[in-house]
Amino acid sequence: MAFAAVRKVFGGTVAVDDVTLDLARGEILALLGENGAGKSTMIKAIAGLVPCFGGKVRLGETDVTGLPPHVLVGNGMGF
């Protein structure tokens, strides 16, 4: 899974700004940060639970940006 330049904005507040990561199959990643840092929002945007304001999400070589959660689950991705 990879995501590039993921951005999420609520009103005028930037919750996630230009996050780019590339994870290998089976790799585990921990997101650490203070309350309100955007950790949950980033995962929700990647999982299709809230729309991304910008960026791309890939699962393997497939662009899954903006797909609804039930489609992502069918492709092996979940939150």
N, C-alpha and C positions, 0 to 999 in steps of 0.2 A: 504494500500500500504506500502511496506517496501523496503528498499534498503540497501544492506550490502557491505561495502568495495568498493564502487563505485570509480573508478579511471579513469581519462581522461588525456591523454598526447598529446600535439601538438609538434611534433619534439622532442626536448629535454626538453620542458617546461611542468611541471606538473601543469595543470589547476585545477584539482579536485583530492584530495589525501585521499583515505580511508574514505569516508563519509558513515556513517551508521545511518539510521533513520527508525522508525517504526511509521506509522501514522494510527490512527483508522479511520473507515469510518466516513466522515463528519468533521473530524478534519481539522483545517486550520493552515498552517505553513507559517511564514514569513522568508525569507532569507535576511539577512542584511549583508552588507559588502562594502568595498571600490570598486571603479572601478577596474576591472581586477582581482577581488578576486575569480572568478569562479562560481558565482551565476547562470548566464544564461547558462553557459556550463553544469553545473550539471543538470539543468532542461531539457536541450536539450538531454543530454545523457540518462536520465531516460525516456524521451518521445520517444526515438528511432530516434531522428533527427540527432544525431552524435553517432558513436559507442563508447561503454565503453571500456576502456583499461583493466579493471578488475572489479570484483564485480558481484553482482546479484541484479536484480530488480524483486520483486514479486507484483502481484496484487491479493489480497486474498491469496490463497494457491498456485497459479499458477506462475511458473517462466516465466516471460516475457522478460528476458534479451535478447537483440539483435533482438527482433521482430520489424518489420517495423511499422511506425506510423499508417498506415491504419488498421492494425490488432489491435493495442492498442486502437484506437478509437472505434472499434467494441466491445471491452471489457469494454468500459466506461471510458477510460483514454485519456486525451488530453492535449495539451499545448496551 
